[in-house]
Amino acid sequence: MGWMSRLRKPNPNRKQLLYFVQDLLTDDYFAVVRITWFAAGKICSVNELVVLRDDKLAIAEFTGLVGEALRGGADVSVTCIAKAEEVGLEPS
């Protein structure tokens, strides 16, 4: 995913979206993360990634994915088994 964020510079005029919902997931998933990338004001790519629950570094992997996507100017939608506070997000 790193190459995607390096291709685009965030548009400071576009309001980013971070959507987070806590819910049950199947298949030992810790989180499902959907990242929507933009170029010239239009959607140019959508990636969907999963973080597995049995991964000892699940929270670190999760925060790395979400943080890099947001720094790169993408919108991020997350379904996670943990509460927002447990992964370093502040609910609004």
C-alpha positions as CSV (number, residue, x, y, z in Angstrom):
1,M,0.0,0.0,0.0
2,G,3.0,2.3,0.5
3,W,3.4,2.9,-3.2
4,M,-0.2,4.0,-3.5
5,S,0.2,6.8,-0.9
6,R,3.4,8.0,-2.5
7,L,1.7,8.4,-5.9
8,R,-0.7,11.0,-4.7
9,K,-0.4,14.1,-2.7
10,P,-3.3,14.8,-0.4
11,N,-5.7,17.5,-1.6
12,P,-5.9,19.9,1.4
13,N,-9.3,21.2,0.1
14,R,-11.0,17.8,0.2
15,K,-12.6,16.7,3.5
16,Q,-11.4,13.2,4.3
17,L,-13.7,10.5,5.7
18,L,-12.9,8.1,8.4
19,Y,-15.8,5.7,9.1
20,F,-15.4,3.2,12.0
21,V,-17.9,0.6,13.3
22,Q,-17.4,-2.1,15.9
23,D,-19.1,-5.3,14.9
24,L,-18.6,-9.1,14.9
25,L,-16.6,-10.5,12.0
26,T,-16.2,-14.0,10.6
27,D,-13.2,-16.0,9.6
28,D,-11.0,-14.8,12.6
29,Y,-10.8,-11.3,11.2
30,F,-9.8,-8.5,13.5
31,A,-10.7,-5.8,11.0
32,V,-11.7,-5.2,7.4
33,V,-10.4,-1.9,6.1
34,R,-11.5,-0.3,2.8
35,I,-9.4,2.5,1.5
36,T,-10.6,4.8,-1.3
37,W,-7.8,6.7,-3.1
38,F,-8.4,9.9,-5.1
39,A,-6.7,11.7,-7.9
40,A,-7.8,14.9,-9.5
41,G,-10.8,14.9,-7.3
42,K,-12.1,11.5,-8.5
43,I,-11.9,8.0,-7.1
44,C,-9.0,6.2,-8.8
45,S,-8.6,3.1,-6.7
46,V,-10.3,1.1,-3.9
47,N,-8.4,-1.4,-1.8
48,E,-9.9,-3.8,0.8
49,L,-7.6,-5.4,3.3
50,V,-8.2,-7.7,6.3
51,V,-6.2,-7.8,9.5
52,L,-6.4,-11.3,11.1
53,R,-7.3,-11.7,14.8
54,D,-4.5,-14.3,15.4
55,D,-1.9,-11.9,14.3
56,K,0.0,-10.8,17.4
57,L,0.6,-7.4,16.0
58,A,-3.0,-6.9,14.8
59,I,-3.4,-3.5,16.4
60,A,-0.1,-2.3,15.1
61,E,-0.9,-3.5,11.6
62,F,-4.3,-1.9,11.8
63,T,-3.0,1.5,12.9
64,G,-0.2,1.4,10.3
65,L,-2.7,0.7,7.5
66,V,-5.2,3.4,8.6
67,G,-2.5,6.0,9.4
68,E,-0.7,5.6,6.1
69,A,-3.9,5.8,4.1
70,L,-5.1,9.0,5.9
71,R,-1.7,10.6,5.5
72,G,-1.9,9.8,1.8
73,G,-5.3,11.6,1.5
74,A,-7.5,8.5,1.2
75,D,-10.9,7.9,2.7
76,V,-11.0,5.0,5.1
77,S,-13.9,2.7,6.2
78,V,-13.3,0.2,8.9
79,T,-15.3,-2.7,10.5
80,C,-13.4,-4.0,13.6
81,I,-14.1,-6.3,16.5
82,A,-12.3,-3.9,18.9
83,K,-13.7,-0.6,20.2
84,A,-12.4,2.6,18.6
85,E,-10.5,3.5,21.8
86,E,-8.7,0.2,21.8
87,V,-7.1,0.9,18.4
88,G,-6.2,4.5,19.1
89,L,-9.2,6.3,17.6
90,E,-11.3,8.9,19.4
91,P,-15.0,8.6,18.7
92,S,-16.8,11.8,17.7
